[in-house]
Amino acid sequence: QVQLKESGPGLVQPSQTLSLTCTVSGLSLTSNSVSWIRQPPGKGLEWMGVIWSNGGTDYNSAIKSRLSISRDTSKSQVFLKMNSLQTEDTAMYFCASKGDYWGQGVMVTVSS
Amino acid sequence: NIVMTQSPKSMSISVGDRVTMNCKASQNVYNNIAWYQQKPGQSPKLLIYYASNRYNGVPDRFTGSGYGTDFTLTINSVQAEDAAFYYCQRIYNSPFTFGSGTKLEIK
């Protein structure tokens, strides 16, 4: 069956770079897009960006300057890198394929 | 940038009642809308895609409608397990913007 699983550090210092990995099984990255979505504690969902099946990317304009999404199709992994982190970037980070399949999310806290 | 506005922000409904919540897009999105249900501590679950198509296994008490800029999610005969947050999202074309959500409480 299809599974997506996020992994990465739970704690990041302010001004540092966040690196997250989404490991996908049961789904081909060359046939399916993967998005990153985040959700601050007690708040709503924010779409961050997508990597398309052809490897192209689109980003939320509000965070585009800080965000990069890439992938390794041989490992079936999608990566998120976001720099200049601030406390307001504290959130649960999800990866999802279309709307059907979501990971469980990984909580990231930005704090010194 | 497209903005998705959901209303109301919250509602409190009795079991068996019918509930309607709304999602308004700031520009024409045709039928490119999905609806999700999210319960505390869980990932969102897809309910409706392309405005009116019920996803696999979603009870038929959930119905989506609308086209263009105005969309509605209706739950007929609400059950206790429907207590959750509900989000709309533009799909098919990026940015895949989410609405701010509607909280459904059961009295």
Backbone of each chain as ProteinMPNN parsed JSONL, in Angstrom:
{"seq_chain_A": "QVQLKESGPGLVQPSQTLSLTCTVSGLSLTSNSVSWIRQPPGKGLEWMGVIWSNGGTDYNSAIKSRLSISRDTSKSQVFLKMNSLQTEDTAMYFCASKGDYWGQGVMVTVSS", "coords_chain_A": {"N_chain_A": [[0.836, -1.191, 0.0], [0.281, 2.392, -0.262], [2.567, 4.545, 1.28], [3.7, 7.381, 3.043], [6.331, 8.939, 4.721], [7.545, 11.257, 6.94], [10.656, 12.644, 8.0], [13.112, 14.065, 10.184], [14.863, 16.686, 12.02], [13.703, 17.423, 15.298], [14.05, 19.789, 16.558], [15.127, 22.994, 15.811], [17.463, 25.609, 15.552], [16.911, 29.169, 15.745], [17.343, 31.054, 12.761], [18.682, 29.07, 11.472], [18.879, 26.309, 9.05], [16.26, 24.242, 7.939], [15.97, 20.824, 7.296], [14.147, 18.346, 5.798], [12.937, 15.033, 5.153], [10.918, 13.106, 3.01], [9.887, 9.946, 2.769], [8.798, 7.721, 0.396], [6.631, 5.036, -0.34], [5.22, 2.501, -2.43], [4.354, 4.12, -4.452], [5.117, 5.83, -7.418], [7.526, 8.318, -7.901], [8.011, 9.451, -10.311], [5.664, 9.462, -11.556], [3.857, 10.727, -9.995], [2.996, 13.664, -8.148], [4.386, 15.354, -5.275], [3.587, 17.111, -2.396], [4.52, 19.55, 0.114], [3.198, 20.432, 3.223], [2.361, 22.529, 5.945], [1.522, 22.988, 9.442], [1.029, 25.133, 11.923], [0.953, 24.959, 15.543], [-2.333, 24.588, 16.699], [-3.368, 25.966, 14.547], [-4.32, 26.535, 11.054], [-3.955, 24.752, 7.877], [-1.137, 25.128, 5.753], [-0.155, 25.289, 2.493], [2.974, 24.553, 1.152], [4.684, 23.892, -1.029], [5.328, 22.122, -4.14], [6.629, 19.223, -5.776], [6.664, 18.202, -8.991], [5.742, 15.376, -11.086], [7.519, 15.412, -13.185], [9.729, 16.535, -12.123], [9.805, 19.269, -11.907], [9.157, 22.272, -9.961], [6.919, 24.106, -7.794], [6.205, 26.877, -5.698], [4.862, 28.245, -2.62], [4.258, 31.62, -2.704], [4.726, 33.211, -0.505], [6.79, 32.126, 0.959], [8.687, 31.453, -0.807], [11.281, 32.433, -1.304], [12.825, 31.266, 0.634], [12.676, 28.565, 0.422], [13.247, 25.237, -0.77], [12.574, 22.448, -2.752], [13.322, 19.129, -3.508], [14.262, 15.956, -5.011], [15.073, 12.429, -4.835], [14.793, 10.071, -6.98], [15.676, 7.46, -7.152], [15.861, 6.622, -4.571], [13.358, 7.023, -3.764], [12.607, 9.361, -2.405], [11.686, 12.578, -1.168], [12.729, 15.876, -0.651], [12.824, 18.614, 1.628], [14.033, 21.826, 2.053], [14.469, 24.602, 4.045], [15.451, 27.839, 4.722], [16.765, 30.294, 7.087], [15.192, 30.098, 9.464], [12.535, 30.963, 11.704], [10.791, 31.561, 14.836], [8.111, 31.474, 14.192], [7.986, 29.53, 12.286], [7.662, 27.19, 13.556], [5.982, 24.19, 13.568], [3.83, 21.433, 12.552], [4.957, 19.407, 10.026], [3.936, 18.147, 6.97], [4.115, 15.69, 4.35], [2.535, 15.002, 1.247], [0.815, 13.145, -1.256], [-0.819, 14.235, -3.996], [-4.114, 14.508, -2.958], [-4.701, 12.291, -1.741], [-2.969, 10.677, -0.216], [-1.243, 10.977, 2.753], [1.51, 11.723, 4.902], [2.289, 11.011, 8.374], [3.24, 13.216, 9.553], [5.737, 15.475, 10.901], [6.875, 16.996, 13.781], [8.261, 20.162, 14.109], [10.189, 22.278, 15.985], [11.174, 25.575, 16.421], [13.605, 26.975, 18.155], [15.843, 28.447, 20.511]], "CA_chain_A": [[0.0, 0.0, 0.0], [1.017, 3.646, -0.331], [2.946, 5.156, 2.555], [4.628, 8.497, 3.062], [6.806, 9.143, 6.084], [8.425, 12.402, 7.109], [11.679, 12.525, 9.022], [13.952, 15.245, 10.307], [15.129, 17.099, 13.395], [12.552, 17.975, 16.001], [14.391, 21.108, 17.089], [16.041, 23.765, 14.959], [17.757, 26.923, 16.137], [16.56, 30.314, 14.884], [18.232, 31.464, 11.661], [19.274, 27.889, 10.839], [18.177, 25.697, 7.925], [15.506, 23.022, 8.193], [16.026, 19.799, 6.249], [13.217, 17.25, 6.046], [12.862, 14.0, 4.125], [9.673, 12.356, 2.878], [10.174, 8.66, 2.128], [7.55, 7.271, -0.226], [6.582, 3.652, -0.805], [3.972, 2.145, -3.098], [3.984, 5.203, -5.36], [6.265, 6.263, -8.198], [7.703, 9.771, -7.921], [8.042, 9.913, -11.702], [4.274, 9.497, -12.037], [3.025, 11.422, -9.008], [3.56, 14.834, -7.478], [4.398, 15.348, -3.808], [3.552, 18.446, -1.795], [4.78, 19.759, 1.528], [2.182, 21.253, 3.881], [2.666, 22.656, 7.361], [0.416, 23.402, 10.303], [1.453, 25.611, 13.245], [0.093, 24.455, 16.618], [-3.625, 25.238, 16.863], [-3.732, 26.781, 13.385], [-4.743, 25.828, 9.866], [-2.987, 24.148, 6.963], [-0.487, 26.014, 4.786], [0.563, 24.614, 1.424], [4.305, 25.139, 1.017], [5.216, 23.735, -2.369], [5.124, 20.817, -4.777], [7.528, 18.759, -6.812], [5.838, 17.492, -9.943], [6.276, 14.091, -11.551], [8.635, 15.663, -14.12], [10.822, 17.133, -11.361], [9.608, 20.7, -11.749], [8.666, 22.669, -8.644], [6.182, 25.341, -7.558], [6.277, 27.213, -4.271], [4.038, 29.304, -2.047], [5.015, 32.861, -2.913], [5.059, 33.831, 0.78], [8.015, 31.531, 1.518], [9.458, 30.97, -1.959], [12.691, 32.834, -1.246], [13.518, 30.486, 1.66], [12.288, 27.163, 0.307], [13.684, 24.421, -1.897], [12.099, 21.061, -2.728], [14.029, 18.305, -4.48], [13.948, 14.541, -4.825], [15.961, 11.373, -5.313], [13.834, 9.044, -7.406], [16.239, 6.124, -6.915], [15.592, 6.279, -3.17], [11.95, 7.355, -3.546], [12.59, 10.362, -1.34], [11.495, 13.988, -1.49], [13.419, 16.665, 0.372], [12.478, 20.017, 1.847], [15.024, 22.66, 2.745], [14.0, 25.97, 4.258], [16.483, 28.54, 5.481], [16.405, 31.465, 7.901], [14.022, 29.73, 10.262], [12.137, 31.785, 12.841], [9.883, 30.844, 15.74], [6.816, 31.273, 13.526], [8.07, 28.339, 11.447], [7.315, 26.042, 14.391], [4.784, 23.6, 12.968], [3.835, 20.058, 12.066], [5.228, 19.407, 8.594], [3.421, 16.958, 6.306], [4.196, 15.519, 2.912], [1.31, 14.376, 0.747], [0.759, 12.955, -2.695], [-2.134, 14.728, -4.384], [-4.781, 14.672, -1.668], [-5.095, 10.969, -1.267], [-2.042, 10.033, 0.708], [-0.527, 11.898, 3.628], [2.312, 11.187, 5.978], [1.801, 11.283, 9.729], [3.75, 14.521, 9.948], [6.856, 15.576, 11.829], [6.811, 18.28, 14.495], [9.513, 20.92, 14.122], [10.167, 23.44, 16.881], [12.278, 26.51, 16.215], [13.876, 27.57, 19.462], [17.237, 28.388, 20.94]], "C_chain_A": [[0.876, 1.248, 0.0], [1.305, 4.169, 1.069], [3.887, 6.322, 2.3], [5.038, 8.714, 4.513], [7.822, 10.268, 6.11], [9.463, 12.106, 8.196], [12.528, 13.784, 9.015], [14.117, 15.628, 11.754], [13.891, 17.687, 14.034], [12.775, 19.404, 16.45], [15.418, 21.767, 16.174], [16.251, 25.127, 15.612], [17.329, 28.043, 15.185], [17.706, 30.679, 13.963], [18.873, 30.276, 10.944], [18.392, 27.364, 9.709], [17.509, 24.396, 8.345], [15.655, 22.077, 7.002], [15.115, 18.64, 6.647], [13.225, 16.29, 4.859], [11.489, 13.344, 4.182], [10.002, 11.086, 2.107], [8.859, 8.043, 1.684], [7.663, 5.804, -0.612], [5.22, 3.387, -1.438], [3.508, 3.148, -4.131], [5.23, 5.629, -6.113], [6.348, 7.784, -8.238], [7.744, 10.309, -9.347], [6.65, 9.922, -12.331], [3.361, 10.309, -11.137], [3.747, 12.615, -8.412], [3.512, 14.644, -5.959], [4.468, 16.79, -3.32], [4.041, 18.402, -0.354], [3.742, 20.756, 2.05], [2.597, 21.371, 5.335], [1.474, 23.208, 8.128], [0.97, 23.829, 11.662], [0.486, 25.103, 14.312], [-1.188, 25.265, 16.743], [-4.083, 26.058, 15.684], [-4.051, 25.897, 12.187], [-3.587, 25.325, 9.019], [-2.435, 25.194, 5.996], [0.242, 25.172, 3.749], [1.89, 25.32, 1.191], [4.822, 25.053, -0.416], [5.025, 22.314, -2.864], [6.296, 20.51, -5.696], [6.703, 17.843, -7.712], [6.505, 16.194, -10.391], [7.456, 14.281, -12.509], [9.828, 16.339, -13.433], [10.73, 18.639, -11.22], [9.011, 21.027, -10.387], [7.848, 23.956, -8.719], [6.16, 25.585, -6.062], [5.22, 28.263, -3.903], [4.847, 30.598, -2.103], [5.458, 33.494, -1.594], [6.369, 33.314, 1.36], [8.981, 31.086, 0.423], [10.947, 31.257, -1.845], [13.492, 31.984, -0.265], [13.428, 28.984, 1.427], [12.863, 26.491, -0.933], [13.161, 22.998, -1.711], [12.808, 20.312, -3.843], [13.68, 16.847, -4.214], [15.088, 13.669, -5.291], [15.045, 10.215, -5.703], [14.362, 7.637, -7.146], [15.988, 5.648, -5.485], [14.127, 6.527, -2.809], [11.799, 8.33, -2.37], [12.416, 11.773, -1.915], [12.051, 14.796, -0.323], [12.863, 18.088, 0.426], [13.635, 20.678, 2.561], [14.464, 24.073, 2.826], [14.992, 26.682, 5.165], [15.905, 29.692, 6.296], [15.177, 31.21, 8.761], [13.812, 30.693, 11.429], [11.119, 31.011, 13.677], [8.529, 30.579, 15.091], [6.826, 30.112, 12.536], [7.85, 27.061, 12.247], [5.988, 25.473, 13.921], [4.95, 22.096, 12.825], [4.007, 20.153, 10.557], [4.781, 18.064, 8.011], [3.905, 16.913, 4.863], [2.949, 14.748, 2.469], [1.414, 14.217, -0.757], [-0.661, 13.23, -3.162], [-2.887, 14.962, -3.082], [-4.996, 13.359, -0.99], [-4.261, 10.479, -0.104], [-1.219, 11.081, 1.442], [0.383, 11.117, 4.566], [1.701, 11.545, 7.321], [2.25, 12.645, 10.226], [4.919, 14.419, 10.903], [6.802, 16.966, 12.46], [8.188, 18.911, 14.518], [9.329, 22.145, 15.004], [11.399, 24.289, 16.607], [12.496, 27.26, 17.516], [15.358, 27.471, 19.762], [17.349, 27.69, 22.291]], "O_chain_A": [[2.081, 1.163, 0.237], [0.422, 4.23, 1.925], [4.765, 6.249, 1.439], [4.204, 8.679, 5.418], [8.827, 10.239, 5.399], [9.182, 11.414, 9.175], [12.652, 14.473, 8.002], [13.57, 14.965, 12.635], [13.115, 18.378, 13.374], [11.823, 20.145, 16.696], [16.435, 21.172, 15.818], [15.318, 25.717, 16.157], [17.379, 27.88, 13.966], [18.877, 30.619, 14.338], [19.535, 30.454, 9.921], [17.313, 27.892, 9.443], [18.111, 23.559, 9.019], [15.488, 22.479, 5.851], [15.293, 18.031, 7.702], [13.483, 16.681, 3.72], [10.964, 13.063, 5.26], [10.354, 11.142, 0.928], [7.934, 7.866, 2.476], [8.684, 5.38, -1.154], [4.207, 3.964, -1.042], [2.39, 3.045, -4.637], [6.294, 5.775, -5.512], [5.372, 8.459, -8.565], [7.533, 11.502, -9.563], [6.475, 10.331, -13.478], [2.205, 10.552, -11.486], [4.958, 12.58, -8.197], [2.705, 13.875, -5.438], [5.298, 17.578, -3.772], [3.986, 17.366, 0.308], [3.448, 21.77, 1.417], [3.131, 20.419, 5.905], [0.557, 23.802, 7.561], [1.343, 22.978, 12.469], [-0.68, 24.843, 14.014], [-1.142, 26.488, 16.876], [-5.076, 26.778, 15.782], [-4.054, 24.67, 12.289], [-2.417, 25.449, 9.381], [-3.174, 26.037, 5.487], [1.157, 24.423, 4.09], [1.931, 26.542, 1.049], [5.338, 26.033, -0.953], [4.617, 21.424, -2.117], [6.878, 21.404, -6.311], [6.127, 16.853, -7.263], [7.678, 15.952, -10.109], [8.302, 13.395, -12.627], [10.817, 16.673, -14.085], [11.512, 19.231, -10.477], [8.428, 20.161, -9.735], [8.063, 24.79, -9.599], [6.104, 24.652, -5.261], [4.76, 29.042, -4.737], [5.974, 30.661, -1.613], [6.446, 34.227, -1.558], [6.996, 33.997, 2.17], [9.978, 30.418, 0.701], [11.778, 30.436, -2.235], [14.722, 31.979, -0.324], [14.041, 28.209, 2.161], [12.953, 27.095, -2.001], [13.295, 22.418, -0.633], [12.89, 20.788, -4.976], [12.904, 16.538, -3.31], [15.958, 14.106, -6.045], [14.581, 9.468, -4.842], [13.574, 6.714, -6.94], [15.911, 4.449, -5.216], [13.709, 6.269, -1.68], [10.975, 8.137, -1.477], [12.926, 12.103, -2.986], [11.864, 14.442, 0.841], [12.489, 18.673, -0.591], [14.153, 20.157, 3.549], [14.045, 24.659, 1.828], [15.33, 26.189, 6.241], [14.721, 30.013, 6.203], [14.241, 32.009, 8.78], [14.762, 31.168, 12.05], [10.649, 29.946, 13.277], [7.874, 29.583, 15.398], [5.777, 29.749, 12.003], [7.851, 25.968, 11.682], [4.984, 26.183, 13.877], [6.049, 21.557, 12.956], [3.285, 20.894, 9.889], [5.181, 16.999, 8.481], [4.086, 17.951, 4.225], [2.391, 13.952, 3.224], [2.018, 15.039, -1.445], [-1.597, 12.535, -2.766], [-2.331, 15.573, -2.169], [-5.411, 13.291, 0.167], [-4.783, 9.934, 0.869], [-0.59, 11.948, 0.835], [0.068, 9.998, 4.97], [0.722, 12.287, 7.396], [1.709, 13.17, 11.199], [5.082, 13.429, 11.616], [6.698, 17.976, 11.763], [9.167, 18.272, 14.901], [8.421, 22.948, 14.789], [12.522, 23.785, 16.567], [11.671, 28.077, 17.924], [16.038, 26.54, 19.33], [18.451, 27.544, 22.82]]}, "seq_chain_B": "NIVMTQSPKSMSISVGDRVTMNCKASQNVYNNIAWYQQKPGQSPKLLIYYASNRYNGVPDRFTGSGYGTDFTLTINSVQAEDAAFYYCQRIYNSPFTFGSGTKLEIK", "coords_chain_B": {"N_chain_B": [[-2.33, 36.376, -5.789], [-4.301, 33.496, -5.166], [-7.034, 33.402, -2.882], [-8.644, 31.497, -0.449], [-11.621, 31.485, 1.178], [-13.192, 30.452, 4.042], [-16.328, 29.773, 5.594], [-18.796, 29.141, 8.152], [-16.426, 30.114, 10.778], [-16.643, 28.435, 12.935], [-18.958, 25.983, 14.161], [-21.704, 24.642, 16.002], [-23.394, 21.736, 16.304], [-26.206, 19.531, 16.519], [-26.4, 15.947, 16.862], [-27.661, 14.248, 14.069], [-28.598, 16.475, 12.773], [-28.477, 18.63, 9.841], [-25.689, 19.998, 8.209], [-24.11, 22.789, 6.725], [-21.304, 24.095, 5.149], [-19.12, 26.641, 3.878], [-17.01, 27.637, 1.115], [-15.161, 30.052, -0.44], [-13.647, 31.124, -3.344], [-11.166, 33.47, -4.424], [-10.891, 33.868, -7.065], [-11.942, 32.468, -10.233], [-11.988, 29.035, -9.973], [-12.977, 26.958, -11.327], [-13.99, 23.654, -11.137], [-12.103, 22.845, -9.39], [-11.583, 21.928, -6.605], [-10.982, 20.572, -3.391], [-12.107, 18.876, -0.448], [-11.282, 18.39, 2.954], [-11.147, 16.469, 5.968], [-10.071, 16.918, 9.253], [-9.032, 15.549, 12.223], [-8.113, 16.028, 15.715], [-4.629, 15.606, 16.202], [-4.294, 14.042, 13.978], [-3.541, 13.358, 10.489], [-4.839, 15.243, 7.702], [-7.804, 14.044, 6.02], [-8.933, 13.067, 2.854], [-12.045, 14.012, 1.599], [-13.761, 14.934, -0.492], [-13.302, 15.478, -3.962], [-12.546, 17.449, -6.861], [-14.729, 19.115, -6.475], [-17.267, 17.76, -6.215], [-17.013, 15.024, -6.093], [-17.103, 12.144, -4.26], [-14.663, 10.724, -2.172], [-13.045, 7.467, -2.045], [-14.702, 5.303, 0.141], [-15.816, 7.285, 1.713], [-18.524, 8.292, 3.669], [-21.908, 8.509, 2.398], [-23.279, 10.618, 3.417], [-21.817, 12.876, 3.229], [-21.543, 15.548, 1.057], [-20.452, 17.373, -1.722], [-20.601, 20.498, -3.451], [-20.87, 23.021, -6.051], [-19.273, 25.542, -8.173], [-16.832, 27.367, -9.944], [-16.478, 30.049, -8.113], [-17.734, 29.626, -5.699], [-18.373, 27.284, -3.21], [-19.653, 24.396, -1.507], [-19.807, 22.312, 1.333], [-21.77, 19.767, 2.468], [-23.134, 18.058, 5.199], [-25.215, 15.53, 5.807], [-27.445, 14.474, 8.326], [-25.677, 14.566, 10.709], [-23.098, 12.864, 12.459], [-21.67, 11.848, 15.634], [-18.983, 11.276, 15.291], [-18.223, 13.006, 13.325], [-17.254, 15.33, 14.289], [-14.789, 17.686, 13.923], [-12.157, 19.494, 12.166], [-12.689, 21.128, 9.073], [-11.411, 21.554, 5.856], [-11.117, 23.399, 2.841], [-9.488, 23.181, -0.341], [-7.733, 24.471, -3.093], [-7.17, 22.663, -6.028], [-5.384, 20.883, -8.626], [-4.313, 23.114, -10.202], [-1.443, 24.947, -9.247], [-0.929, 27.81, -7.053], [-1.65, 25.493, -4.432], [-3.709, 26.37, -2.557], [-5.003, 26.436, 0.757], [-8.134, 26.821, 2.489], [-9.054, 28.595, 5.534], [-10.331, 26.994, 7.311], [-13.096, 25.276, 8.946], [-14.487, 24.717, 12.056], [-16.176, 22.026, 13.346], [-18.336, 21.32, 15.854], [-19.958, 18.991, 17.99], [-22.964, 19.069, 19.682]], "CA_chain_B": [[-2.459, 35.014, -5.283], [-5.669, 33.108, -4.865], [-7.398, 33.3, -1.469], [-9.806, 30.65, -0.2], [-12.25, 31.966, 2.418], [-14.182, 29.51, 4.553], [-17.264, 30.251, 6.606], [-18.338, 29.949, 9.284], [-15.188, 29.64, 11.408], [-17.007, 27.3, 13.773], [-20.383, 25.737, 14.297], [-22.05, 23.623, 16.977], [-24.545, 21.08, 15.696], [-26.658, 18.329, 17.216], [-26.417, 14.71, 16.091], [-28.848, 14.109, 13.242], [-28.85, 17.714, 12.032], [-27.805, 18.838, 8.565], [-24.784, 21.133, 8.319], [-23.562, 23.306, 5.474], [-20.192, 25.026, 5.298], [-18.849, 27.289, 2.605], [-15.648, 27.972, 0.693], [-15.24, 31.002, -1.536], [-12.359, 31.41, -3.975], [-11.043, 34.864, -4.856], [-10.982, 33.868, -8.529], [-12.552, 31.252, -10.758], [-11.188, 27.809, -9.918], [-13.766, 25.932, -12.022], [-14.409, 22.677, -10.11], [-10.842, 22.357, -8.837], [-11.643, 22.081, -5.155], [-11.08, 19.371, -2.559], [-12.472, 19.076, 0.956], [-10.612, 17.481, 3.871], [-11.531, 16.411, 7.381], [-8.918, 16.687, 10.12], [-9.305, 15.401, 13.657], [-6.905, 16.363, 16.484], [-3.54, 14.647, 16.224], [-4.3, 13.221, 12.773], [-3.373, 14.007, 9.193], [-6.114, 15.46, 7.004], [-8.315, 12.95, 5.193], [-9.673, 13.555, 1.693], [-13.468, 13.675, 1.553], [-14.363, 15.303, -1.771], [-12.37, 16.047, -4.926], [-13.21, 18.085, -8.006], [-15.928, 19.796, -5.976], [-18.467, 16.984, -5.902], [-16.751, 13.585, -6.14], [-16.811, 11.574, -2.963], [-13.489, 9.85, -2.202], [-13.292, 6.072, -1.661], [-15.011, 4.98, 1.519], [-16.435, 8.4, 2.434], [-19.979, 8.061, 3.779], [-22.662, 9.318, 1.442], [-23.862, 11.804, 4.056], [-20.966, 14.001, 2.835], [-21.808, 15.962, -0.323], [-19.848, 18.629, -2.142], [-21.224, 21.13, -4.604], [-20.359, 24.34, -6.403], [-18.45, 25.702, -9.366], [-16.386, 28.746, -10.157], [-15.898, 30.66, -6.911], [-18.495, 29.311, -4.485], [-18.437, 25.846, -2.988], [-20.326, 24.016, -0.277], [-19.756, 20.945, 1.85], [-22.959, 19.476, 3.268], [-23.164, 16.777, 5.91], [-26.584, 15.175, 6.184], [-27.54, 13.634, 9.519], [-24.35, 14.585, 11.331], [-22.803, 11.884, 13.501], [-20.722, 12.314, 16.648], [-17.609, 11.132, 14.78], [-17.943, 14.051, 12.337], [-16.611, 16.462, 14.961], [-13.474, 17.82, 13.294], [-11.951, 20.665, 11.323], [-12.881, 20.866, 7.647], [-10.659, 22.497, 5.035], [-11.16, 23.303, 1.388], [-8.196, 23.412, -0.991], [-7.683, 24.509, -4.551], [-6.354, 21.558, -6.536], [-5.082, 20.79, -10.062], [-3.353, 24.179, -10.536], [-0.835, 25.577, -8.065], [-0.71, 27.292, -5.699], [-2.705, 24.65, -3.882], [-4.045, 27.122, -1.353], [-6.04, 25.954, 1.665], [-8.935, 27.74, 3.27], [-8.643, 28.68, 6.938], [-10.966, 25.909, 8.055], [-14.328, 25.382, 9.74], [-14.511, 23.756, 13.174], [-17.506, 21.476, 13.61], [-18.512, 20.716, 17.177], [-21.231, 18.299, 18.187], [-23.522, 19.412, 21.0]], "C_chain_B": [[-3.888, 34.709, -4.905], [-5.873, 32.987, -3.362], [-8.666, 32.452, -1.376], [-10.381, 31.038, 1.161], [-13.339, 31.003, 2.843], [-15.07, 30.164, 5.599], [-18.269, 29.147, 6.922], [-17.018, 29.415, 9.832], [-15.469, 28.447, 12.301], [-18.526, 27.179, 13.827], [-20.592, 24.595, 15.283], [-23.404, 23.041, 16.578], [-24.926, 19.851, 16.515], [-26.609, 17.125, 16.288], [-27.75, 14.603, 15.342], [-29.188, 15.343, 12.43], [-28.103, 17.689, 10.698], [-26.93, 20.072, 8.701], [-24.252, 21.5, 6.936], [-22.432, 24.279, 5.789], [-19.736, 25.464, 3.915], [-17.37, 27.57, 2.377], [-15.77, 28.868, -0.525], [-13.842, 31.295, -2.055], [-12.332, 32.841, -4.496], [-11.02, 34.998, -6.375], [-11.549, 32.527, -8.976], [-11.58, 30.065, -10.682], [-11.91, 26.638, -10.565], [-14.27, 24.932, -10.982], [-13.199, 22.112, -9.367], [-10.718, 22.609, -7.336], [-11.702, 20.706, -4.504], [-11.491, 19.793, -1.16], [-11.795, 17.987, 1.793], [-11.25, 17.575, 5.26], [-10.272, 16.145, 8.188], [-9.364, 16.642, 11.578], [-8.003, 15.64, 14.426], [-5.881, 15.229, 16.458], [-3.455, 13.762, 14.989], [-3.956, 14.052, 11.542], [-4.74, 14.251, 8.579], [-6.493, 14.241, 6.16], [-9.167, 13.55, 4.065], [-11.118, 13.07, 1.744], [-14.02, 13.793, 0.137], [-13.265, 15.842, -2.675], [-13.141, 16.495, -6.16], [-14.637, 18.483, -7.652], [-17.046, 18.88, -5.523], [-18.262, 15.478, -5.91], [-16.341, 13.074, -4.774], [-15.632, 10.594, -3.082], [-13.884, 8.457, -1.712], [-13.6, 5.937, -0.179], [-15.654, 6.108, 2.315], [-17.948, 8.192, 2.478], [-20.772, 9.006, 2.884], [-23.411, 10.468, 2.101], [-23.032, 13.062, 3.76], [-21.198, 14.302, 1.357], [-21.13, 17.295, -0.594], [-20.548, 19.17, -3.367], [-20.566, 22.469, -4.875], [-19.508, 24.316, -7.647], [-18.034, 27.162, -9.465], [-15.718, 29.319, -8.927], [-16.581, 30.24, -5.619], [-18.766, 27.816, -4.365], [-19.042, 25.566, -1.618], [-20.046, 22.563, 0.05], [-20.964, 20.769, 2.765], [-22.795, 18.116, 3.926], [-24.602, 16.548, 6.344], [-26.552, 14.241, 7.388], [-26.172, 13.464, 10.167], [-24.244, 13.536, 12.431], [-21.754, 12.441, 14.462], [-19.287, 12.283, 16.12], [-17.26, 12.171, 13.718], [-17.344, 15.301, 12.977], [-15.161, 16.551, 14.502], [-13.344, 19.222, 12.715], [-12.12, 20.229, 9.866], [-12.199, 21.974, 6.849], [-10.995, 22.293, 3.568], [-9.768, 23.631, 0.845], [-8.388, 23.511, -2.498], [-6.759, 23.382, -4.994], [-6.138, 21.741, -8.038], [-4.064, 21.839, -10.522], [-2.765, 24.756, -9.266], [-0.971, 27.094, -8.187], [-1.925, 26.561, -5.154], [-3.15, 25.202, -2.518], [-5.16, 26.449, -0.562], [-6.883, 27.125, 2.172], [-8.522, 27.667, 4.73], [-9.361, 27.692, 7.832], [-12.262, 26.282, 8.748], [-14.288, 24.305, 10.807], [-15.942, 23.322, 13.415], [-17.512, 20.8, 14.97], [-19.888, 20.068, 17.242], [-21.732, 18.59, 19.595], [-23.759, 18.166, 21.832]], "O_chain_B": [[-4.601, 35.567, -4.384], [-4.985, 32.521, -2.647], [-9.627, 32.656, -2.118], [-9.698, 30.928, 2.179], [-14.292, 30.762, 2.103], [-14.622, 30.999, 6.385], [-18.565, 28.312, 6.067], [-16.546, 28.368, 9.389], [-14.638, 27.546, 12.418], [-19.263, 28.133, 13.575], [-19.761, 23.693, 15.388], [-24.413, 23.744, 16.521], [-24.071, 19.212, 17.129], [-26.758, 17.262, 15.074], [-28.819, 14.837, 15.907], [-29.983, 15.268, 11.493], [-27.23, 16.854, 10.462], [-27.368, 21.085, 9.245], [-23.984, 20.637, 6.1], [-22.595, 25.183, 6.608], [-19.934, 24.765, 2.922], [-16.592, 27.719, 3.319], [-16.398, 28.502, -1.519], [-12.956, 31.672, -1.288], [-13.349, 33.362, -4.954], [-11.116, 36.102, -6.91], [-11.626, 31.578, -8.197], [-10.492, 30.1, -11.258], [-11.527, 25.482, -10.389], [-14.925, 25.34, -10.022], [-13.269, 21.029, -8.786], [-9.88, 23.383, -6.874], [-12.375, 19.797, -4.991], [-11.253, 20.926, -0.743], [-11.742, 16.823, 1.397], [-11.803, 18.601, 5.656], [-9.491, 15.254, 7.853], [-9.987, 17.573, 12.087], [-6.915, 15.479, 13.871], [-6.213, 14.061, 16.663], [-2.645, 12.837, 14.942], [-4.064, 15.278, 11.549], [-5.698, 13.546, 8.897], [-5.635, 13.513, 5.659], [-10.006, 14.42, 4.296], [-11.383, 11.879, 1.91], [-14.663, 12.874, -0.37], [-12.392, 16.579, -2.219], [-14.226, 15.996, -6.461], [-15.592, 18.238, -8.389], [-17.719, 19.183, -4.537], [-19.222, 14.724, -5.753], [-15.347, 13.524, -4.204], [-15.605, 9.747, -3.975], [-14.91, 8.283, -1.055], [-12.835, 6.41, 0.661], [-16.006, 5.913, 3.478], [-18.577, 7.945, 1.449], [-20.369, 10.144, 2.642], [-24.107, 11.22, 1.419], [-23.485, 14.179, 4.008], [-21.066, 13.42, 0.508], [-21.224, 18.228, 0.204], [-21.027, 18.415, -4.213], [-19.809, 22.988, -4.055], [-19.077, 23.266, -8.122], [-18.79, 28.067, -9.114], [-14.526, 29.106, -8.71], [-16.043, 30.483, -4.538], [-19.301, 27.178, -5.272], [-18.957, 26.382, -0.701], [-20.046, 21.698, -0.826], [-21.154, 21.528, 3.715], [-22.373, 17.148, 3.293], [-25.138, 17.297, 7.161], [-25.73, 13.328, 7.455], [-25.593, 12.378, 10.174], [-25.165, 13.343, 13.224], [-21.041, 13.389, 14.135], [-18.475, 13.146, 16.454], [-16.121, 12.217, 13.255], [-16.966, 16.234, 12.268], [-14.393, 15.605, 14.672], [-14.276, 20.026, 12.762], [-11.748, 19.12, 9.483], [-12.378, 23.161, 7.12], [-11.141, 21.162, 3.104], [-8.973, 24.287, 1.517], [-9.12, 22.722, -3.096], [-5.696, 23.173, -4.41], [-6.673, 22.676, -8.634], [-3.067, 21.498, -11.157], [-3.491, 25.029, -8.31], [-1.112, 27.615, -9.293], [-3.069, 26.955, -5.382], [-2.977, 24.562, -1.481], [-6.134, 25.957, -1.132], [-6.412, 28.258, 2.271], [-7.744, 26.798, 5.125], [-9.021, 27.569, 9.009], [-12.496, 27.441, 9.09], [-14.081, 23.128, 10.51], [-16.819, 24.151, 13.661], [-16.786, 19.833, 15.204], [-20.847, 20.537, 16.629], [-21.017, 18.384, 20.576], [-24.224, 18.261, 22.968]]}, "name": "protein", "num_of_chains": 2, "seq": "QVQLKESGPGLVQPSQTLSLTCTVSGLSLTSNSVSWIRQPPGKGLEWMGVIWSNGGTDYNSAIKSRLSISRDTSKSQVFLKMNSLQTEDTAMYFCASKGDYWGQGVMVTVSSNIVMTQSPKSMSISVGDRVTMNCKASQNVYNNIAWYQQKPGQSPKLLIYYASNRYNGVPDRFTGSGYGTDFTLTINSVQAEDAAFYYCQRIYNSPFTFGSGTKLEIK"}
